[in-house]
Amino acid sequence: PLFVCQFCQLLELEDILVEAEDGLWTWDLDRAKEETNVSANVVRVVEARIQKLGANIQEILTLAAALGFQFDVRILRYIHGNMSKGGIVDVDQVLDQAANDGFIEHCFAKKWKFTHDRFQCAFYEMTGEGIERSKLHLKIGQMLETMNAELTTCDGVMDNDWLLFATTNHQNMGSCILSEEEQRIKLAGQNLQSGKRAVVKSAYGSAAIFFRNGIALLSESDGSWSKQYNLTLELTNEAANVDYCAGDFQASRLYIDQVLQNACCMEDKLYAYRILVDSLGIQGKFAEAINLGNSTLRKVGVMVPMSPRISHVVLTYARTRTMIQLRSAEDSILQISPMKNEKMNAIMSLLSSVLTIAMLAEDSNTVAVTTMQMVRLTLKYGLSHNAPNSFASYGMFSHFIGEHKRAFRFGQICLTLLEQSRSTHVESITLLIIFCYLYFLEYPLDDFYYKKLMKGYSIGMATGQIAFAIANLLSAATLLYGRGSSLARVESQFLEAVNICSEFNQEALACHSVVPAQACRNLMGQCDDIFSLKSDLMDETKIEQKGLLEGNYQALHTLWTYQFFNACWLARWVIAIDHLKKLNKATQKSIATKGHFSALLITFMSSLCGFAYYQVSKKWKYKIRALRVFRLIKKRHRNGIESYSTLLNILLAEKEALNRKASMENVEEAYTFAISEAEKSGAIHLQALTNERVGDYLQQAGLEDKAKVYYQASQSLFEQWGAVSKVEILEYKVRRRKRPCPYDSTISYIQKDPCRLEVAIGRISEEGSSDLE
């Protein structure tokens, strides 16, 4: 299409293709063949058109092409004014004329761009070749260094970072003609500055180019590590870090090796060791990363146990707690002066890396010991950029040992420290800990948590902390699920996490996103078998087998949690009890799941499941277990955890329903109050479930007409939530018909004697349940 358009425009310029007054076109084919002399090559056509342009347009568009496909008219005007050998030309008028000819077009504000990359290439060819082109770029770069102040006062404020990048890029393109070593050293420093600014903007590709150019400029002189030691060290460290953030671990390791070979002391190697530890951790080599980090810390005088035991945890916690209590108040932590010792700053960064990897590795002893070490160093030497992470981890430890008020207070301290330090490197993990383990101890879960977790996700992606970015995203999706957001929205957020895990090869976290996404699909009725988490997305059997084989109890916890949830939503209490037993086992072996806000819903469901199954089976042990969990929830609510309020009201109604002395009016009143409280909190799924439970109670009491009203309300609420599968099951309760899938009774019938399997299949077949059959 470009060739056809340009060829026709060329013919029109030569009056070979002419439009008549009546709108018809005429042409002279013989002249076209003789005079155009153009082959079927778009480049030749474009070059032929350019030759027809005036000298001013050619000169200005050539400079514009050197600036790039898109260019700023202020820069073009400035450079042309300083480089033009002829008279003054109205640049804006020339650009308008070029736009009429179809070569460029206006983008926005002061920006223009070429309408096709072929046009830019053709004009760029006119800048010359080799040294001539390098001289042009170098001159442009040198002029860009001095123009920022003039542009600010004359024609609007420009983006200083953009101008810095443009200046460095042009000087890099002309660096081959730099003969003096001082010029190359200056440009290498400019590349370092540009690369750092690019990292801040998460432009890792551009940053990597700047750092590599800087290293290349220094390597042109022999002995850069001896002559320009600090600049070479910093450029190589930054190049290693940006390649790590971009996921190029092999390239990062090459730069790390250069630092470890050429750095003159251990202190100068700490930054490279930290990057290497992070790199090993993100590749799933947790043990190797932790061992490397601890052995490096020992070399610089920080004595941490290589394989910490529980005795180490108790001892370090006692020492740390004593140091904190020596201060008059925990608020005094905020008045600690900043850490000025650069060596200790580097040590704190390395400790922070070991801590995050130990969390991913489920190494609870290393997490505790490293946390206490970081807190003690902070109290002794001052606040570093990693202080928020250390105190957040300390708060999480306090939560685990039952000191909820103290844990929440440290969460507040960490938020303040984050605002003061503005340390993006640890912000993702710190926000994750605060809003998943600490803040809900005082404040109910709401949209504020969601916004903070999504902030942690975006910061984690921007800083290369991919694992913790995904963990924030998953926690945000789990929050939506727990608060009763539409299943379609929850599923889409979990699927977003699935895609990120796939893109960044985060297999360890893939299970935590794919399982809840599939569970949502089951409830939404998008699977043939709503009772099995199995589709093209995942297979629950394979995940369970792999998790048991590898001892991956985090993955098993996620699988059994959503199997348990779905069984509860679908009122399959026998299946729910079975999943709950496995879930309790996984909870004991996974530190990441202890104290997480998702435990609120798990604890509530486990108590509700016990009450519901007792009503069916009349087995006292399930009622006793349910009451034990109920008392635990009541105690936590009494201690100030407001997030339990709505859940507690529902369980109070369940407890009242089992009280033989309670009147039916009192029971219904308790359920009605629980429903209204759930409605106030916006938990539509809990409203739906509670309506179904009161319907079951009334139906057992023989009040079927009254029960039908609650079933219909439950059906409507589940439909709003998006649980189509549940709506279909409730339809049988509304119509007072026997459900086609008597799962609970059939399974218990088979479990008493496996020989009854054939009889059971016959029973199911008669009731028309082909999927269960």
N, C-alpha and C positions, 0 to 999 in steps of 0.2 A: 504493500500500500504506500509506503514512503516513497519508493522509486517512482510509482505512477504519478503521485502528487507532484513531486519535484520535477519530473520530466515535463508534465503538462504546464507547470508554472514557467519552466525555462522556455518552452515553445511560445507561451503567451508573451514573455519579455521580448522575444525575437519577432513578434507579430506574425508568427507562423500559424498560431492558433488564435482565432479572432472571434469575439462574440458580437453578433449583429444586433441591431436595435430591436428586432422582434424576438430576441432571446435565443435564437439558434446559433450554433457554433459552426464555423467553417475552418478548414485547414488546407495547407499546401503540403502534400505528402512528399513531393520531390524535393522541395526546399528542406523539409525536416530531415530527409536522408543525407542531403549534401552538406548542410550547414551546421547541424548539431554535432555530428561525429562523436556520438556518445554510445558506448556499449551498454548492455543491460547490467550496469553496476551502479548501485545507489551512491557510492562514494564519488564516482566520476561525475554523476549528475549534480550532486551537492557542490563539488568543487567548481563545476561550470557555472552554477548559480552565484557562487561567492565572487567569481571573477567579474560578474556584472555589477557588483555592489560598488558604492563610492568608497574612497580611501578612508574617510572618517569612520564609516560603519565597520570596515574591515579592521581598522586599528583598535577600536574600542571593543569589538566582539572578540578579537584575539586576546586582549588582556582579560576579558571576562572568562574566556575558556581556560586561561591559566589559573584563574581563581577557583574554578570547579564547575560542575554541572549546574549548581545553584550558587548565586553570588549576591553580595550585598551592594546596592548601588552607591552607598556612602564610601565603601572601600574602593570601588571602581573609580568613583569620581576623584577621590584623593590620590590614588596611584596614577591615574591618567594625568592629573594636574601636575604631578611631580616628574613624570617620565616623558610627557609629550614634548617633542622638539618643535612641533608646528605651533600654530596659533591656538587660542582658547576655543574649545568646542563645547557646545551645550550637550552634555552626556545624556541628560533626560530626553532631549529631543531625538538624539540618535537612537536611543533604546526604543522609543515609541515607533520610530520608522522601522527598526529591525523587527519589532513585534508585528507591525502591519505586513511585513514581508514573510512572517511565519517562522522566523528563526528562534525567537524567544517569547516568553509570556510572563506576565506578572503573577507572583505567588501570593504574597501578603506583605503588608507594611512596606519595608524597603527592600524586599527580596524579589529577585527575578530568577528565572531558570530557562535553560534551553528546552525547546519543545521536543527535541529528540537527541539521544546521545551521539548520533551520527554528525549532527551539526557541531556539537562541542568538539568532537574528535577532529573534524575538518578544520575548524578555526585554530585548534591547539597545534595542529601540524604546521601552521603558519608562524609559530613562535620560534622555529628553527630546530636544530638537533644538537645533541651532545652538550658541549660547553656553553653554547649560546643559550640554550634552554635553561641550564643550571644557573647561569648568571642572572637570567630573568627572575627565576624563583628566589634566588638569594637576595636580589634587590627588593623584591616584593616583601620578603620576610623581614628585611632590615627596616623597610619603611613602616611596616605594621607595628614594629616595636615603638615607634615614636608618635603614632597617630591617635592613640586612645584618648588622650586629654583633649585634642582638637575636636574629635568626634563627639565627646561628651558635652562640650560647650556649644558646639555649632549645630549639631543635627540629631540630637536625641542620644540617650544613654544606650551603650552597647553591652552585650554580655562579655565581661572580662575574660571568663574561661574560654568562650568561643574564640575570642581574639587571640588568646594565648595559644590555643591549639592551632589556629590558622598560621600564626607567626612561626611556631616550631615546625609545622609541616613543610612550609615553603623553604625554611632554612635547611631542613633535612634534605629536601630535593635538590638543593644547591650545595650541599656540604662537600661534594667531591672536588670542588675547586678551592676549598679552604686549605691554605698552605701552612699557616702558622698554628703551632700547637695550642697557644692560648685561645685562639678562636674555636678550636675543636673542644677544648675543655669547657669553655663558656656555653657552647651549644649542648654539650653533654649534660651540664647542670640544668639547662633550660628543658631538656627532654625529661629529666628527673622531675622537675616541677610540673610539667604538663602531664606526665604519667600519674602523679599523685592526685592531681585534680580530676583526671579521667576516672581513677578508682573511686573517688568520692561520688562521681556521677554513675557508677556501676558500668562504665564503658570499658570492660576488661580487654576487649580486642584492641581498641585504640591505645590503652595504657600499655599493653604488651609491646606494641610497635614502638612507642616512645622509649620504653626502657631498653629494648634491644638496640635501637638506634644509638642511644647514649652509650651503651656498652661497646658497640662497634666503633664509635668515634674515639673512645679511649684506647681501644685495642690497636688502633693504627700506630700508636706510639709504643715502643717496647717498654715493658715494665710498668704497666698501668697500676698494678697492685702495690708497687713500691713508690711510684711517683705521685699517684692520685689515689691513695689507699681508701680514704673515707668515702669519696665519691664513687669509686668502683664498688666498694662494699655495699653501699646503700642501693645503687642501681641493681646489683646482682640479687640482693635480698628482695627488692621490690619486684623484680622480674620473676623470681621463684614464687612469690606470694600471688601475683596476678595470674600466673599459669595454674597454680593450685585452685584459685577461685573459679577459673574457667573450666576446671576439670581435666586439664592436661597434666597429669601427674608425672608422666615421663619427662616432659620438658622441664617441669618444676624441679625434679630430682637432679637434673644436670646442673642447674644453677646452684642448688643446695650443695652439691659436691664441690663446686668451685669455691664456695664460701668456706666450707669445712677444710679444704686443702690450703687456702691462702690466708684465712683470718689469723691474726697474730696472737689472739688470746681467746680464752673460753668465753669471756663475756661477749665478744663480738660474734660468737657462734650461736648464742642463745636464740636469736631471732630465726636463724635457719633451722635449728633443731625444733623450734615450735612449729614451723611450717611443715616439717617432715612428720612430726607427731600428728598434726591435724590431717595430713595427707594419708597416713597409714590408717587413721581412725575412720575417715570417710570411705576408705576402700574395704572396711570391715575387718581389718587386721588389728583388733582391739588389744589383744594381749601384747603384741609386738609394740604397739604405740605406747601403751602404759609403761611397759618395761623400759623403753627408750627414754620416755619422759622422766621417770623416776631415777634412772641411772645418770641422766644429765644433771638433774637437780642435786644429786649427791656430789657430783664433780665441782659444783659451785658452792658447796657447804650447806645445802638444805637437806638434812638427814630425814628422809621419808622411808618407811618400811617398804621393801620390794613386794612382799606378800603379806599385807596387814591382816591381823586376826582380830577377834572381837575385843581382846584385851587392849590392843592398840587403840581401838575406837573409844573404849571407856576412859582410858588414860588421857588421850588427846582432848576428849570432850570436857573432862574435869578441869584440865589446865586452861582450856579456852573459856569455859564458863567463869572460872575464877578471874581471868583477865577482864572480862566484860563487866563482872560485878564490881570490880575495883573502881569503875567509873560511877559517878553519882546517878546517872540515868542513861537509858539506851539512846535517848535523844542526843546525848553528847557525842555519839558517833558521827553525827552530821557536822560537828565542829572540829573534827580531826583535820589537820592541815594536809595539803596534797603531798603525795610521795615525790620527793625530789631526787632520790637515788635512782639513777638510770638502770643500774644493775638489778636493783630490786624490782623495778618496773618490768624488766625483761623476765625475771624469775616468776613474778605474778602472772604474766601472760602465759608462760609455760605451764604453771600450776593450773590455770584456768583451762588450758587445752586438755590436760590430763583429767581434770574433773569432768568435762563434758563427755569425753570418750568413756570414762568409767561409768557415767550414767547410761550411755548407749549400750555398754557391755553388761549392765545389770550387776556391776561389781560394787555392792553396797559398802563393804569395808573400805575400799579405796575412795569411794565418794565421801564417806564420813571423814576419813583421815586427811584427805586433801582439802576438804572444806575447812576443817579446824586449823590446818596449817596456814591457809590463806587468810583467815580471820585474824590469827595471831600476828602474822606479818603486817597486816593492815593496821592493827592497833599499835604496833611497835614503830613502823616506818612511815605511816601515813596512807592516805587514800590514793589508790591507783585507778586506772580506767577499768580494772577488773573487780574493783570493790563491790559493785552492785551484785555481780554474779556470786561472789563469796558469801555475802550476807543473805542473799536469797536462798542459797543452799543451806546455810545455817538455820534459816527460818523453816525450811522444809524438814530438816532434821528435828527441830523442836516440835513440829507438827506430828512427826512419826512417833515421838515419845510422849505425846498427849498434852503438850504445853501449847494449846491452841491460841490463847491470848498473846503469848510471846511470839508465836509464829506469825500471827497477823501483824503485830507491831513491826517485826522485821520486814514484812512485805511493804508496809508504808515507808519505812526507812529506805528501802531499795528503790522505790519509785522516785523519791526525792533525790537520791544519789544519781539515778539515771538522768534526771533533768539537769543536775549540776555538772555531771561529767560529760554528757552527750557522747558516750562511748558506744558507737554502733556495733563494734565487734562483739560485745557480749549482750547487746540489748535483746536480741532474739531469744536466747536461752533464759535471760532474766525475766522477761515478760511471760514466758511460758511457765516458769516456776511460780511467779507471783499470782497469776490468774488461773492456774490449774490447781495449786496446792495451798495457797495462803489466803487470798482475799475472800474466798467464799466462806471462810470461817467466821466472818462478821457480816459481810454484805451479801444479800440474795443475788443469785445469778440473774443477769439482765443483759441488755444490749451493750452496756459499757464493757463487759467482759469480751463480747464478740469483737468490738472495735479494737480493743487492745491486742487480742490474739491475732487479728488480721494485720495489725501493725507489725507485730512480731514476725508474721509470715513474710510481709513485703521487705522488712529490713533484713531478715535472714537470707532471702533470695538475692538481695542487693549486695550483701557482704560475703556471699559464698558459703554461709552456714546453712547448707541445703537441708541437712538432716533435721535441724531445729526449725527451719522454715516450714518443712512438711509437718513436723510435730505440732506447730502452732496452727496450721491449717486444719489438721485432723481434730485438734481440740476445739477449734471454732465450729467445725461441722458437728462434733459430738455435743457441743453446747446447744446448737440448733435442734438437734434430735431430742435432747433432754427437756428443752423448753417447749416442745410441741410445734415447731415450725413445720410447714408443709413437707411431706416426704419427698416431693419432687425437688424442692430446693435443697434439702439435705443430701439427696442422692447426687445432684449435680455437683455439690461441693466435694463430696467424697470422690466422685469421678475425676474432678480436677486434680485431686491429690494422686489418684491412680496415674494420670498422665504425667505428672511431674516426677513421680517415682520411676516411671518408665524412661523418661527423657534423661534423667540424671543417674540412672542405673542404681537406684536405691531399693534393692531387693528386700532388705531387712525391714523396710517400712511399708512395702507394697501390701502385705497382708492386712495391715491396720486400715487401709483405705478400701481394698477390694471387698472385704468381708461385710462391713456395714453398708456399702453400696448395694451389694447383692441382697442383704437383709431388707433394705428399703424396697428393692424391686419385688421381693416376695410379698411384702405387705401391700404393695401397689397392684398386685395381681398380674405381674408381667412374666410369670414363670408357670410352667405346667404343674409343677409340684411345689406348692407354697410352703410345705413343711421341710423342705430340703434346700440348703444353700448350695445349689449346683446349677451351673449354666455354662455358656461359653466364656463367662467372665472368671469363674473359679469352680473348684470342686472341693467341698468341705472335707471329704474323706482324705484326699491327698494332702491337704493342709494339716489335718490332724496327725496323719502318719508322719509327715515330715517334721512337724513340731515336736512330737514325742521322740523321734529318732535323734534330733539335734539338741533336745532339751531346751527348745525355744519357748519358754512359758509366756513370754509377752505375746507371741503370735497365738498361742493356744488360748490365752486369756481373752483376746479379742474375738476369736472364733466362738468360744463357749459363751461369752457374754451376749453376743447377738443371737446365737441359737436360743439362749435362755430368754432374752427379751421377746423374740418372735413367738416362742411357745406361750409366754404369758399374755401377749396381746391377743393371740388366737385362742386363749383359754384352754390350752393343752397342758394341764397341770402335772400329769404324770411325766411327760417329756421334760417339762420345765424343772421338775425335781431332779431328774437324772442329769441335766446340764448343770444345775446348780451345784451338785456334788463335785463335778469336775472343775467348775469355776472356782470353788473355794480352794481347791488344791493348787490351781494356777496362781491365785492371789497370794498364797503363802510364799511362793517362790519367785515373785516378780516385784521388785521394789518400785518400778515405774507406775504400777497400778495402785499401790497403797497410797491412800490420802488424796488421790485425784478426785476432782469434783464429779467425775462419772460414777464414783463409788456411791454417791447419793442415790441415784436411780437403782443401782444394783442392790443396795441395802434395802431400799423400799420394796423392790420387786420380790426379794427373797422372803421378806416378812409376809407380803401379800400372798405369795405363792403358798407359804405354809398354812395361812388361814384358809385359803380357798381349797387346798387339797384336803385339809382336815374335814371341811364340810362334806366332801365327797367320800373320803375313806373312813372317817371317824377314828383315825389313828392318832393317839394322844401325842406321840413324839413330834409330829409335825406342828401341832399347836404349841407345844412347849418351845420348839425352836423358833417359831414365829414370834412368840411372846418375848423370848430372849432378845431377838433383834429389835423388836418394838421398844423394849426398855432401853436398849442402846441408843436408838434414834431419839427417844424422849430425853435421855440424859444429855446428848449432844445439843439438842434444841434448847434445853435448859441452860447449857453452858454458853449460849449465845449464837449458835449456828442457825441463822434465820432461814437458810435455804431449805431446812427440813420442815418448815412450817406447813406447807401445803400437803406434803407427803404424810406428815404426822396426823393431820385431820382425817385423811382417808383411812389410815390404819386404826385410828380411834373408832371410826364407824364400823370397821371390820371386827374389832374387838367387841364392840357393843352388840354386833349381830350374833356373836357366839355366846353372849351372856343370856342364859336361860331365864333369868329374872327380869330382863329388860323387856319393856312393852314394845310392840311393833311400831307404835307411834314414835317412841324415843329413838328406835333404830333408824327409822325413815328420816327423822329429823337430823340425826347425826350424819347420815349420808347426804342429805340435802345441803347441810352446812359445808360439808367437804366439797361438794360440787360447786357451790358458790365461791368458795375460796380458790378452787382450781381455776374457775372462770376469771377471777380477779388477777391471778398470776399469768393468765394467757396460755395455760397448759391445756390445750384442747384435747390432747390424747388422754390426759388424766381425767378430764371431765367425761370423756367417752367411756373410759374403763370403769369409772365409779358409777355411772348410770347403768352400765351392764351388771355390775355387782349388786346394786340395789334391786335391779330387775330379777336377778337370780334368787335373791333373798325372798322377794315377794312371791315369786313363782313357787318356791319350796313351801311357802306358807299357804299356798292355794289361791292367792289373789292374782289370777292370771290376767285379768283385764287391766289391773293397775300395773302389773309387771310389763305388759305390752307397751304402755306409755313410756316407761323408762328405756325399754329396748329400742323403741323408735327414736328416742332422743339420742341414745348411744349410736345408733346406726347413722343418724344425720351428722353427728360430730366426727365419727370415724371417716365418713365420706369427705367432710371438710378437710380432715388431716391428710386424706389421700389413700387410706387403707382400704382399697377396693376388696381385697380378700376377706377382710373382717366384715365388711358390709354384707357380702354374700352369705357368710356364716350366720350373721345375726338375722338374716331374712327368715331363716327357719325358726328362730325363736319368736319373731314377730308373728309368724303365721301359726305358731304353736304346733309345728310339725317336728317329728324326730329328725335330727341331723343325719345327713347321709354318710357322715364319716365318724362313727362312734369310736374315736381313737382311744380314749382313756379306758373305757370298759373292755374294748377288744384286746388291747395290749395286756391288761391285767389278767384277762381270761387266758391268753396264750402263755403268760409267764408262769401261771400255776402249773401248767402241764404242756410242754412243747408239742406233745402228740396231738393236741387239739388244734394245731395250725390248720389242718385241712378243713376241720369243721368251721373254724373262724372265717376262712376264705369263703366258705359257702354262705355264712351269715352276711358277710359284707356284700357278696354278689347279689343276694336277695334284696339288699337295701339300695343297690344301684350305685355303689361307690367304686367305680372302675379304677381310679387312681390309687386308692389304698389297696385294692385287690392285687 
